[in-house]
Amino acid sequence: NNDINTLIPTSMPQDNILSVTATNSSDQYYGDNYGATSVDVGAPGHQILGTYGNKSYGLGSGTSFAAPHVAGLAALLLSQDPDRSAIDLKTIIMETVDPLPSLAGITVTGGRINAYKALTYDYSGDGGDDGDTDGGGDGATDGGSDGDGDGDSACPSVEATLEDHVKAGHARKETQG
């Protein structure tokens, strides 16, 4: 618990630090980094396909695999508006999470990052309304996360597995904890 046993930099009080924990493919908490006041968001961090120094791919897990998802989202947000501050980026990411029961009470937001919501969020930096009336923080007014009312997301999912990559000769199966 980072609230009790502080870790640097994740438990530091600076406003520009965004502390991350890992979730698995079932949106369950996965890892050892938690704290209701010190860990901000969750991100995918279990069985993540990555590159290794021997010119191969393998699976890895933990906060070291979750944090790059958040950094990538911050970079995408910054590419939309280069004038955004670190505080703006942190605010957008935290305000657009998908709430998860597994992260409730063990992270500040109780949620996992949602790139689509963050990238479509109407953020003025003044704490104003994002324009949504369905309470989802996604700018939608009809309950659908992609704004069309059917309840699905505009983001396609990636269904390829490591086994698919291995069969295609692009990777070999390795795991690292």
KOLZASE-548278 format. One record per residue (C-alpha): residue number from 1; y, z, x. Coordinates in Angstrom, 3 decimals, decimal comma. Example, Ala and Ser with C-alpha at 12.3 -4.5 7.8 and 13.67 -1.06 7.14 Angstrom:
# residues 2
   k       c2       c3       c1
   1   -4,500    7,800   12,300
   2   -1,060    7,140   13,670
# end
This chain:
# residues 177
   k       c2       c3       c1
   1    0,000    0,000    0,000
   2    3,143   -1,240    1,742
   3    5,255    1,132   -0,343
   4    3,612    4,053    1,483
   5    2,429    2,573    4,785
   6    5,251    0,258    5,732
   7    4,571   -2,932    7,636
   8    7,150   -4,957    9,509
   9    8,580   -7,321    8,368
  10    7,058   -7,231    4,875
  11    8,351   -3,755    3,988
  12   11,831   -4,194    5,434
  13   14,658   -3,657    2,928
  14   16,646   -6,822    3,747
  15   17,447   -8,953    0,700
  16   16,412  -12,183    2,401
  17   12,773  -11,130    2,978
  18   10,256  -12,432    0,464
  19    6,975  -10,563    0,847
  20    3,779  -12,306   -0,283
  21    0,266  -11,303   -1,272
  22   -2,734  -13,557   -1,809
  23   -4,478  -14,609   -5,021
  24   -7,735  -16,465   -5,485
  25   -8,519  -19,536   -7,605
  26   -9,041  -17,270  -10,634
  27   -5,542  -15,787  -10,232
  28   -6,990  -12,459   -9,141
  29   -5,396  -10,343   -6,424
  30   -7,066  -11,098   -3,101
  31   -6,045   -9,342    0,044
  32   -4,691   -6,183    1,508
  33   -0,962   -6,662    1,047
  34    0,408   -4,933   -2,035
  35    3,272   -2,704   -3,067
  36    5,078   -2,391   -6,389
  37    8,442   -2,205   -4,625
  38    7,763   -3,968   -1,315
  39    5,621   -7,046   -2,072
  40    7,473   -9,617   -4,149
  41    5,093  -12,387   -5,273
  42    1,558  -13,680   -5,103
  43    0,477  -17,142   -3,944
  44   -2,858  -18,911   -3,468
  45   -4,479  -17,437   -0,385
  46   -8,262  -17,517   -0,792
  47  -10,502  -20,300    0,478
  48   -7,546  -22,498    1,443
  49   -8,378  -25,707    3,265
  50   -6,518  -25,913    6,549
  51   -6,571  -27,582    9,921
  52   -8,092  -26,006   12,989
  53   -7,462  -26,561   16,688
  54  -10,669  -28,524   17,179
  55   -9,405  -31,433   15,043
  56  -11,312  -30,317   11,972
  57  -10,704  -28,687    8,613
  58  -11,992  -25,385    7,353
  59  -11,444  -22,679    4,780
  60   -9,413  -19,562    5,411
  61   -8,198  -16,629    3,343
  62   -5,504  -13,967    3,366
  63   -1,754  -13,597    3,287
  64   -1,467  -15,945    6,275
  65   -2,735  -18,683    3,964
  66   -0,598  -17,562    1,002
  67    2,766  -17,329    2,790
  68    2,912  -21,064    3,652
  69    2,740  -21,892   -0,060
  70    5,870  -19,813   -0,613
  71    7,602  -21,241    2,466
  72    6,781  -24,760    1,262
  73    8,217  -24,001   -2,168
  74   11,374  -22,621   -0,546
  75   11,670  -25,834    1,502
  76   11,294  -27,968   -1,630
  77   13,998  -25,921   -3,370
  78   16,266  -26,268   -0,368
  79   15,689  -30,037   -0,344
  80   16,981  -30,118   -3,931
  81   20,153  -28,294   -2,935
  82   20,869  -27,702    0,763
  83   23,661  -25,268   -0,158
  84   21,251  -22,701   -1,577
  85   21,208  -19,427    0,316
  86   18,123  -17,432    1,257
  87   18,984  -15,093   -1,621
  88   19,188  -18,066   -4,029
  89   15,763  -19,280   -2,909
  90   14,226  -15,827   -3,243
  91   15,774  -15,351   -6,681
  92   14,522  -18,688   -8,002
  93   11,006  -18,128   -6,680
  94   10,838  -14,608   -8,095
  95   12,311  -15,533  -11,493
  96    9,858  -18,375  -12,067
  97    6,502  -16,741  -11,330
  98    3,579  -16,865  -13,720
  99    2,924  -13,236  -14,688
 100   -0,646  -12,161  -13,883
 101   -2,391   -8,980  -14,997
 102   -4,000   -8,722  -11,542
 103   -0,563   -8,496   -9,878
 104    1,123   -6,267  -12,464
 105    2,101   -2,970  -10,916
 106    1,183   -4,018   -7,373
 107    3,993   -6,536   -6,755
 108    7,678   -6,554   -7,656
 109    7,370   -9,540  -10,019
 110    3,782   -9,057  -11,116
 111    3,278  -12,798  -10,732
 112    2,137  -15,811   -8,738
 113    4,590  -18,511   -7,689
 114    4,892  -21,591   -9,885
 115    6,327  -24,604   -8,073
 116    6,928  -26,641  -11,229
 117    8,895  -23,845  -12,884
 118   10,891  -23,202   -9,724
 119   11,739  -26,866   -9,158
 120   12,804  -27,394  -12,781
 121   14,624  -24,075  -13,149
 122   18,313  -24,343  -13,957
 123   19,737  -21,878  -11,473
 124   23,472  -21,583  -11,047
 125   23,423  -18,617   -8,681
 126   25,575  -16,585  -11,042
 127   22,776  -14,798  -12,882
 128   23,380  -17,002  -15,916
 129   21,015  -18,354  -18,521
 130   18,465  -20,937  -17,421
 131   18,624  -22,617  -20,831
 132   15,195  -21,622  -22,042
 133   14,635  -20,004  -25,390
 134   10,876  -19,499  -25,201
 135   11,121  -16,723  -22,609
 136    9,107  -18,625  -20,027
 137   11,899  -18,957  -17,485
 138   11,042  -22,641  -17,214
 139   14,013  -24,145  -19,050
 140   11,775  -25,197  -21,930
 141   12,636  -24,355  -25,502
 142    9,334  -25,205  -27,160
 143    6,676  -23,145  -25,377
 144    5,303  -25,983  -23,260
 145    5,687  -25,595  -19,527
 146    6,479  -29,282  -19,142
 147    8,919  -29,320  -22,057
 148    6,886  -31,547  -24,400
 149    5,537  -28,801  -26,639
 150    1,821  -29,363  -26,073
 151    1,408  -26,296  -23,874
 152    0,198  -28,102  -20,778
 153    1,857  -28,492  -17,437
 154    3,345  -31,673  -16,038
 155    1,790  -30,848  -12,679
 156   -1,567  -32,514  -12,097
 157   -4,248  -30,384  -10,540
 158   -6,074  -31,271   -7,362
 159   -9,799  -31,230   -7,961
 160  -11,129  -32,228   -4,524
 161  -13,242  -29,567   -2,888
 162  -14,109  -28,966    0,726
 163  -17,562  -30,372   -0,015
 164  -15,914  -33,633   -1,171
 165  -14,045  -33,803    2,136
 166  -17,209  -33,020    4,104
 167  -19,159  -35,740    2,273
 168  -16,360  -38,201    3,019
 169  -16,508  -37,281    6,708
 170  -12,977  -35,817    6,772
 171  -13,961  -32,202    7,351
 172  -16,713  -29,872    8,350
 173  -17,292  -26,597    6,606
 174  -16,035  -23,541    8,474
 175  -14,901  -20,235    7,119
 176  -12,596  -17,728    8,668
 177  -11,675  -14,363    7,158
# end
